[in-house]
Each structure stands twice: as C-alpha cells, then as structure tokens.
Amino acid sequence: MSDSKIDPLDPLDKASASGSLHQAGSGPAGMNEAQGQPMGMGMGDEDEISLLDLLLVVSENIRLLILGPIAAGLIALGYSTFLMEPVFTAKTSLIPPSQSASGGAAAALASQFGGLASLAGISLPSSGGATPMAYLQSDLMKDAIIERFGLMARYEAKYRASARAALTGATKISEDKKSGLIVIEVTDKDPAFAAQVANAYVQELQSILEAKAIEDAQTKRTFFEQQLEAVSKKPYQSPAIRELMVQSLLRSFEQSRLEEAQGSPKLRQVDLAQTPELKSGPKRALMAVITSLAAGFLLLLLVFVRSAMRNAQDDPE
C-alpha cells in the first residue's frame, strides 16, 4: 500500500503522465467540438424556418396581395380616364444662326490688327454672348411668354415665380449637339394654345437676339468711334502704323454700323408647330401599372410588419 511516485527523470513515467494530461484535456474539447456541429445545424434550421415563415405569411395573405394591387390599378385607371383632362403636346424645331455669321466687327478687328492692338494700347471688345439655348431657358424668355399670353391668370398664379414654374413644367426644350437643332415642346389642355405658345418661343427668341445684336453693334460702334479719335491724337513713331490703325478702325467702324442696321441673322424654323390631333397624356396604362406595383410593395411590407408584431406579442422574450 505504499504510495507510488513518478520519477521526473524516468521517460516511461513522463509518457504516462503526458498521456493522462492529454486524456483529461481532450474530454471538454471533444464535447465542444461535438456541440459545435449541432449548433451549426441549428442555425441552418433557423434560416429554413424563417424562410418558411415568410412563405407562410405570403400564402396566408395571397388574396390581399393579388386583389389589392389589381384594385389599386383599376382605381388609377378610372381616375385617369374620367377625372383627368387629356393634354396635347405641340412641337416646333429651329436652327439658330451660326456664330460665324454674326462674328462682328470685333473679330474682324482682331484678325486685322493681330499684335498691333496690344502695342497701341487698344483693348478689343468681347464678341461673346449667351447662346440661343440659354435665352430660351432664361427668365427673360419666360416673362415674355407670360406677358404675351396672360399666363398669370391662365395658371391662376399669385406670383410671377409660380407662373414661371408652371410654364417650365409645361415646356420641354432640347438641343442636338451635333446638328444644333433645337426642339421646343409645349403641353396644354388646349391643343391650339399649345401650338401658339410653341411658335411664340421662336418669335420671342428672334426678338431677343435682334435686340441683343443691335445693342452689341451700338456698343462696338461707339467703341471704334472713340478709338479712332484716340488714335488720331496719339503720336506714333511710325506714320505707317498710325495709318494702318486708322484704316482698320474705319473698316471696323463701318462694319459695326452695318451690323446695327441689319440686326441679328434670322432663325431658321424647320418645323412650324401645328395643332396636335392626338392627346399626349395622361398615360393611363403606365399610371395603372405603376400604381399596381406600388400598392403591391406596400401591401407586402404591411403584411410582414403585421406578422412580426404578432410574433413579438406571442413571444415576449
């Protein structure tokens, strides 16, 4: 009955001791590994159960999810058919004058002088300006259309900004970058009125470009006239340079006077807006489809939320 002691120097005793420790440690680890597999299987079962629960919720409310969107689509179709007035869209297209056609006296002066203008201390006027597309979308154009057709009263707008917004909503202006063709579309309940407004855009644009061209020509004419007087009084080392400057300024002065008399180049209206015969809206089929899809999504969301609330009440934990 004597107690047996393990000799730390005996290899056999070391092996037996390490084996005992390994067996002792492997017990809980084996249990954890064995328990890990059922846990993974449990998570998979929970995912399958959740998917089955969702399918069950859908199947329990299948009539609502089918008949609800259909009813919403029919209501939208009836509303657009009997309560919404049809609208018509009139379209016109135009080609604005090329920039080279109205280059003006400033460009001519720059090509004639070259570096002489800077040497003479002459700052050439800028020949740039807003494009026809910019004028068409400007408040200046909108105000002209509003005043011409009395749109404040037609749109029942209390403020000018409200009338501009209504006109913007009824008008679509697009430009083909390659050909330069500008298309103007106006939508209204009155087809004849829509055509009149579309054509009025072209007429008002021509008036704006005309006034702008005359104003620019007057500014240039005054500028060249002042420069002629200054060059005539200013001493130059070379009489030939002075003569060249005077002759170039005279030609540019005459060119600006000609531009002032001629005004802006005419717009080319490719297609005159005609009174449309077919309505462009409302798009009843599209409204019905969109309403049905939206109603289906909302009903599906409502069904899932209601089911989740019921499950939360049944399981307080």
C-alpha positions in Angstrom: 0.0 0.0 0.0 2.9 2.3 -0.4 2.4 5.4 -2.5 3.9 5.3 -6.0 5.9 8.4 -7.0 6.6 9.5 -10.5 10.2 9.9 -11.2 10.7 13.1 -13.4 13.8 11.6 -14.9 12.1 8.3 -16.0 11.0 8.5 -19.7 8.2 5.9 -19.1 6.8 8.0 -16.3 6.9 11.1 -18.4 5.0 9.4 -21.2 2.3 8.1 -18.9 1.9 11.4 -17.3 1.6 13.3 -20.6 -0.9 10.7 -21.8 -3.0 11.3 -18.7 -3.0 15.0 -19.2 -4.0 14.6 -22.9 -6.9 12.4 -22.0 -8.0 14.8 -19.3 -7.8 17.8 -21.7 -9.5 16.2 -24.6 -12.7 15.5 -22.8 -14.1 19.0 -22.7 -12.6 19.9 -26.1 -14.3 16.8 -27.6 -17.6 17.9 -26.0 -17.2 21.4 -27.5 -16.5 20.1 -31.0 -19.4 17.7 -30.7 -21.6 20.5 -29.5 -20.4 22.8 -32.3 -21.9 20.7 -35.1 -25.4 20.7 -33.6 -25.1 24.5 -33.2 -24.3 25.0 -36.9 -27.2 22.7 -37.8 -29.4 24.6 -35.6 -28.6 27.9 -37.3 -29.4 26.4 -40.7 -32.7 25.1 -39.3 -33.5 28.6 -38.1 -32.8 30.1 -41.6 -35.0 27.5 -43.2 -37.7 28.1 -40.6 -37.5 31.9 -41.2 -37.9 31.4 -45.0 -40.8 29.0 -44.5 -42.4 31.5 -42.1 -42.2 34.2 -44.8 -43.7 32.0 -47.4 -46.4 31.0 -45.0 -47.2 34.7 -44.3 -47.4 35.3 -48.0 -49.6 32.3 -48.6 -52.0 33.3 -45.8 -52.4 36.8 -47.3 -52.3 35.8 -51.0 -55.7 37.1 -51.8 -54.9 40.5 -50.3 -51.6 40.7 -52.2 -53.2 39.8 -55.5 -56.5 41.6 -55.3 -55.1 44.8 -53.6 -52.8 45.8 -56.4 -55.4 44.9 -59.0 -58.0 47.1 -57.3 -55.4 50.0 -57.0 -54.6 49.7 -60.7 -58.3 49.8 -61.6 -58.8 52.9 -59.4 -55.9 54.7 -61.1 -57.2 53.7 -64.5 -60.6 55.0 -63.7 -59.3 58.2 -62.2 -57.1 59.0 -65.2 -60.0 58.1 -67.6 -62.8 60.1 -66.1 -61.3 62.7 -63.8 -58.1 63.8 -65.6 -58.4 66.0 -68.6 -56.4 65.0 -71.7 -53.4 67.1 -72.7 -51.8 67.8 -76.0 -48.2 68.5 -77.0 -47.2 70.8 -79.8 -43.7 70.7 -81.2 -41.5 73.0 -83.2 -37.9 72.9 -84.2 -35.4 75.6 -85.3 -31.7 76.0 -86.2 -30.1 79.1 -84.6 -27.8 81.3 -86.7 -24.2 80.2 -86.7 -21.7 82.1 -84.6 -19.5 82.8 -87.7 -22.4 84.5 -89.4 -22.5 87.1 -86.6 -18.8 87.3 -85.8 -19.0 91.0 -85.8 -16.5 93.8 -86.1 -14.5 92.8 -83.0 -13.4 89.5 -84.6 -12.6 91.4 -87.8 -10.5 93.9 -85.9 -8.7 91.2 -84.1 -7.7 89.4 -87.3 -6.6 92.7 -88.9 -4.6 94.0 -86.1 -3.0 90.9 -84.6 -0.4 92.2 -82.1 -0.8 95.9 -83.2 -3.8 96.4 -81.0 -2.0 95.5 -77.8 1.0 97.5 -78.9 -1.3 100.5 -79.4 -2.9 100.1 -76.1 -6.3 99.1 -77.5 -8.5 96.6 -75.6 -10.8 94.9 -78.1 -14.4 94.4 -77.0 -15.6 90.9 -76.4 -17.8 89.4 -79.1 -19.2 86.5 -76.9 -22.7 86.3 -75.6 -25.4 84.0 -74.4 -26.4 81.1 -76.7 -30.0 80.8 -78.1 -30.5 77.8 -75.8 -29.6 79.9 -72.8 -32.1 82.6 -73.9 -34.8 80.0 -74.3 -34.4 78.8 -70.8 -34.0 82.3 -69.2 -36.5 84.2 -67.1 -36.4 86.9 -69.7 -38.0 84.4 -72.2 -40.4 83.1 -69.6 -41.6 86.6 -68.7 -42.1 87.5 -72.3 -44.3 84.4 -72.9 -46.2 85.0 -69.6 -47.0 88.6 -70.6 -47.9 87.7 -74.2 -50.5 85.0 -73.2 -51.6 86.3 -69.8 -50.4 83.1 -68.1 -50.7 84.6 -64.6 -54.4 84.4 -65.0 -54.4 81.1 -67.0 -52.3 79.3 -64.4 -54.1 81.1 -61.5 -50.7 82.1 -60.2 -50.4 84.7 -57.5 -46.7 85.3 -58.0 -44.6 85.6 -61.1 -42.3 82.8 -59.8 -45.3 80.4 -59.7 -46.2 81.2 -63.3 -42.6 80.6 -64.4 -42.6 77.3 -62.7 -45.9 76.3 -64.3 -44.6 77.3 -67.7 -41.4 75.4 -67.2 -43.3 72.3 -66.3 -45.4 72.6 -69.5 -42.4 73.2 -71.7 -39.6 70.9 -72.8 -36.6 72.4 -74.7 -33.8 70.1 -76.0 -30.8 70.6 -78.3 -29.0 68.2 -80.6 -25.3 68.9 -80.0 -24.3 67.5 -83.4 -26.7 69.3 -85.7 -27.5 72.2 -83.5 -31.3 71.6 -83.9 -33.3 73.0 -81.1 -36.7 71.3 -80.4 -39.4 73.1 -78.3 -42.4 71.1 -77.0 -45.3 72.7 -75.2 -48.1 70.7 -73.4 -51.5 72.1 -72.6 -55.1 71.1 -72.4 -55.9 73.3 -75.4 -54.1 71.9 -78.5 -54.3 75.2 -80.4 -53.0 77.1 -77.5 -50.1 74.7 -77.1 -49.1 75.3 -80.8 -49.3 79.1 -80.3 -47.0 79.1 -77.3 -44.5 76.8 -79.1 -44.3 79.1 -82.1 -44.2 82.1 -79.8 -40.9 80.8 -78.3 -39.3 81.1 -81.7 -40.7 84.6 -82.3 -39.6 85.9 -78.9 -36.2 84.3 -79.4 -35.8 86.2 -82.6 -36.8 89.5 -80.9 -34.3 88.9 -78.1 -31.5 88.1 -80.5 -32.4 91.1 -82.6 -32.3 93.5 -79.6 -29.1 92.0 -78.3 -27.4 92.2 -81.7 -28.4 95.9 -82.1 -27.2 96.7 -78.6 -23.8 94.9 -79.2 -23.4 96.7 -82.6 -24.1 100.1 -80.9 -21.5 99.3 -78.2 -18.9 98.4 -80.8 -19.7 101.4 -83.0 -19.2 103.7 -80.0 -16.0 101.9 -79.1 -14.5 102.1 -82.5 -15.5 105.8 -82.8 -13.7 106.6 -79.5 -10.6 104.6 -80.6 -10.5 106.5 -83.9 -10.4 109.7 -82.1 -7.8 108.5 -79.7 -5.5 107.0 -82.4 -5.7 110.2 -84.4 -4.4 112.3 -81.5 -1.9 109.8 -80.2 1.7 110.2 -81.5 3.3 107.2 -83.1 7.0 106.6 -84.1 5.9 105.2 -87.4 3.3 107.1 -89.6 2.7 103.7 -91.4 1.5 102.1 -88.1 -0.8 105.0 -87.4 -2.3 104.9 -90.9 -2.8 101.1 -90.6 -4.5 101.6 -87.3 -6.8 104.3 -88.6 -7.8 102.4 -91.7 -8.5 99.2 -89.7 -10.6 101.1 -87.2 -12.5 102.8 -90.0 -13.4 99.4 -91.6 -14.5 98.1 -88.2 -16.5 101.2 -87.5 -18.4 100.8 -90.8 -18.9 97.1 -90.1 -20.4 97.8 -86.8 -22.8 100.4 -88.4 -23.8 97.8 -90.9 -24.5 95.2 -88.1 -26.5 97.8 -86.3 -28.7 98.3 -89.3 -29.0 94.7 -90.2 -29.7 93.3 -86.8 -29.4 89.6 -85.9 -29.4 86.9 -88.6 -32.8 85.2 -88.9 -33.6 82.0 -87.2 -34.5 79.1 -89.4 -37.7 77.4 -88.1 -37.5 73.9 -89.5 -41.0 72.8 -88.4 -43.8 75.1 -87.6 -45.8 73.9 -84.6 -49.2 72.6 -85.7 -52.3 72.0 -83.7 -51.9 68.4 -82.4 -54.7 66.0 -83.1 -53.7 63.2 -80.7 -53.5 63.6 -77.0 -50.2 63.0 -75.3 -51.5 62.3 -71.8 -52.4 61.2 -69.3 -50.7 57.8 -70.0 -53.4 55.7 -68.4 -51.8 52.3 -68.8 -48.5 53.4 -67.4 -50.2 55.1 -64.4 -52.2 51.9 -63.7 -49.1 49.7 -63.8 -47.0 51.9 -61.6 -49.9 52.2 -59.1 -50.4 48.4 -59.0 -46.7 47.8 -58.4 -46.5 50.4 -55.7 -49.6 49.1 -54.0 -48.3 45.5 -54.1 -45.0 46.6 -52.5 -46.7 48.5 -49.7 -49.2 45.6 -49.0 -46.3 43.1 -48.8 -44.5 45.4 -46.4 -47.6 45.8 -44.3 -48.2 42.0 -44.2 -44.6 41.3 -43.0 -44.8 44.1 -40.3 -48.1 42.8 -39.0 -46.7 39.3 -38.8 -43.6 40.5 -37.0 -45.7 42.4 -34.4 -47.9 39.3 -33.8 -44.8 37.1 -33.2 -43.4 39.7 -30.8 -46.6 39.7 -28.8 -46.7 35.9 -28.6 -43.0 35.6 -27.6 -42.3 38.4 -25.1 -38.6 37.3 -24.7 
